[in-house]
Amino acid sequence: MPTVKPRIAVTLPQETFDVLARLAELQNRSRGSVVAELLVEITPPLARTVALLEAAFAAPDQVKQGLRSVVEGVHRELVAVSGDGINQMDMLLEQLKALPDDGPTPVSVTRGSGTDSTPTPKARKTRRKGSSTGDTDA
C-alpha cells in the first residue's frame, strides 16, 4: 500500500543487517518497520543533539570550547553507563547459552512485600492479591 511518509535508502554493514533481520523475524515484522520504530524512539534525543549542534555552530569560539568539554564529559559518562549494561547483557547471554536445553525452567524473581519475614515458596504462590502482610489463603 502506498504511503505519504518520506522514505530513505540506507546501506548497512552485513552484521547490522543480519541483526535487524533476525529481530524482525522474531517479532514477525518487516525489517523496515523495525528500523522505523528504532528511529522514532531515538528522535527526541536526536532532536536535542541537533539543537545543541545548531547552537554550538552559532556560538563564539570560547563558548564552543566550553561546550565541547561538557559534551565530552557527558559522553564519557554515557559510555561508562552503557558499557556496564552491555557487559551485563553479555554475561546473561553467556549464562543462557550454558544452560542445557532440558535444564530447569527459570523462576520469576519478585520483590518482597516489605516485611521482615521471607515467605516460603508455597506461601508465595498462595498469597492473596493485594496482601502486604505475607498472609496466605491456605
C-alpha positions in Angstrom: 0.0 0.0 0.0 1.5 3.4 -1.0 2.4 5.8 1.8 2.7 9.5 2.0 5.5 9.3 4.6 9.0 10.1 3.3 11.4 7.2 2.5 15.1 6.8 2.6 17.5 4.1 1.4 20.2 3.0 3.9 23.2 0.8 3.2 24.2 -1.2 6.2 27.1 -3.3 7.2 26.2 -7.0 6.9 26.4 -7.7 10.6 23.9 -4.9 11.3 21.6 -6.1 8.5 21.7 -9.6 9.9 20.8 -8.5 13.5 17.9 -6.4 12.1 16.7 -9.3 10.0 16.7 -11.7 13.0 14.9 -9.1 15.2 12.3 -8.6 12.5 11.8 -12.4 12.1 11.4 -12.9 15.9 8.8 -10.1 16.0 7.1 -11.3 12.8 7.6 -7.8 11.3 9.3 -6.3 8.3 12.9 -5.1 8.6 11.7 -1.6 7.6 9.1 -1.4 10.4 11.8 -2.4 12.9 14.2 0.3 11.6 11.4 2.8 11.5 10.4 2.1 15.2 14.1 2.3 16.3 14.4 5.7 14.6 11.2 7.0 16.1 12.4 6.0 19.5 15.7 7.9 19.2 14.1 11.0 17.6 13.7 13.0 20.9 17.4 12.7 22.0 18.4 13.1 18.4 16.4 16.4 18.1 18.1 17.6 21.3 21.5 16.8 19.8 20.6 18.7 16.6 19.5 21.7 18.6 22.7 21.6 20.6 24.8 21.4 17.5 23.0 24.3 15.9 23.6 26.4 19.0 27.3 25.3 19.0 27.8 26.4 15.4 26.3 29.8 16.2 28.3 30.3 19.4 31.6 32.2 19.7 34.8 30.1 19.9 35.2 30.4 23.7 31.7 29.1 24.2 32.3 26.3 21.7 35.4 25.1 23.8 33.4 25.1 27.0 30.5 23.3 25.3 32.9 20.7 23.8 34.3 20.0 27.3 30.8 19.5 28.7 29.7 17.2 25.9 32.9 15.1 26.1 32.3 14.7 29.8 28.7 13.6 29.3 29.8 11.3 26.5 32.4 9.6 28.8 29.7 9.1 31.5 27.2 7.7 29.0 29.8 5.3 27.5 30.6 4.1 31.1 27.0 3.5 32.0 26.0 1.9 28.7 29.1 -0.3 28.8 28.1 -1.7 32.2 24.6 -2.5 30.8 26.1 -4.1 27.7 28.5 -6.2 29.8 25.6 -7.4 32.0 23.6 -8.4 28.9 26.6 -10.2 27.5 27.0 -12.1 30.8 23.3 -13.0 30.8 23.5 -14.3 27.2 26.6 -16.4 28.1 24.8 -17.9 31.1 21.7 -18.7 28.9 23.9 -20.4 26.3 25.4 -22.5 29.0 22.1 -23.9 30.2 21.2 -27.4 28.9 18.2 -27.5 26.6 16.3 -29.6 29.1 17.5 -27.6 32.1 15.4 -26.1 34.8 12.8 -23.6 34.0 13.9 -20.1 35.2 11.9 -18.9 38.3 10.5 -15.4 38.3 12.1 -13.2 40.9 9.8 -10.7 42.6 10.4 -8.0 45.2 9.4 -8.7 48.7 6.3 -7.2 50.4 8.4 -5.1 52.7 8.0 -7.4 55.7 11.0 -8.9 57.5 9.8 -12.5 57.0 10.6 -14.3 53.8 7.6 -16.3 52.6 8.0 -19.9 51.7 7.6 -20.9 48.1 4.2 -22.3 48.8 3.1 -19.1 50.7 4.5 -17.0 47.8 2.3 -18.9 45.4 -0.9 -18.6 47.5 -0.6 -15.1 48.8 -3.8 -13.1 48.3 -3.6 -10.4 45.7 -3.0 -7.0 47.4 -1.9 -8.6 50.7 1.2 -6.9 52.1 1.4 -9.0 55.3 2.5 -12.3 53.8 -0.8 -14.0 54.9 -1.8 -16.9 52.7 -5.2 -18.2 51.6 -4.3 -21.7 52.9 
